[in-house]
Amino acid sequence: MITSIVLIKTSVDRIPEIAEAIAALEGVSEVYSVTGAHDLIAMVRVPRHDDLADVIPGRISKVPGVESTETHIAFRAYSQHDLEAAFAIGLDA
């Protein structure tokens, strides 16, 4: 699974509506409204690298009110939840 983090600038008067429209797109797993230079962050998870083109410029960028995107592709995921699960293997609760 390919994971990418998409930083999105939007029309500020429509952030909730734009976030909901992006969250409804296939390939988008979460959308966060954030502070800072960007208005939204979308997590995109797709099976193949080529699918990113369908989701990000093909769908997210075409949502009315999206002004620009900046995409970061994850090389590896590190999660506290994954570490806890690994250490719990073989233990009975």
N, C-alpha and C positions, 0 to 999 in steps of 0.2 A: 504494500500500500504506500503510495506517495502522499506525503503531507506537505502542504504549503500554507504559509501565513500570508494573508493578503491585507495590506494596510490600505484603507480606503478613505478618500476625501469626498465629501458629499455636500449637497445644499444643506446648510445647517438648519433651515426651517422645516426639513422633512426627514430628519435622521431616523425617527422611529419607523416611519413607513418604508423607507429605503432598507433599513435593517431587516424588517419583516419580509420584504420582497426577496432580498438576498438569501435569507435563511431558508426560504421555500425552494431554492434552486437545488436541483440534483447535483450532488458532489460537495455541497456546502454542509458541514456538520455543525458548526456553531458560528454565531455572529455576536461580537461584543461591542457595545458602545463605550468609548474610552475618552480620556482626556489627552491633551497633547496636540501634536501637529496633525494627527489623523483623527477622523470622526468615528470610524468603525474598524474592527479587525475581524476578518473572516477566516475560519479554519476550513481548508479545502482538502478533502481526502478522496483520492481516486486510485484505481488499480494500475494505471499506466501513465507514464510521463506525458505521452501525447494527449491524454485526456485533460491535462491542465489547460491546454489551448481552448478546448471546448467550454470549460467552466469559467475561466477568468476573463479573457478578452471576448469570448463567445457569449457569455451570459451575464456575469457580474458587471462588466463595463457597459453593458447595454441597458442596465436598469436605469430608468429615468431618475435623474438627480445625482448619479455617480459622476463625479468630476475627474477623478484620477485614481489609479491603483499602483501599488508597489508590492511586488511579490517576492517572498523569501521561501526557498525550498529547503525543507529539513533534511539533513543528512542522517541524523540519528535521533531517537527520542529517549529522554531520561525522565523517569517519573518516580516519585516517592511511592506511589501505589504499586508499581512494578517491583520495586525493591522489597516492600513489605510482603508481597505475595511470594517472592522467591525465597525469602527467609522462613516463610511459614510452611513450605513444602515438607510434608512428612510429619508435621505436628498436629496432634489432635487437640481441638479446642475444648 
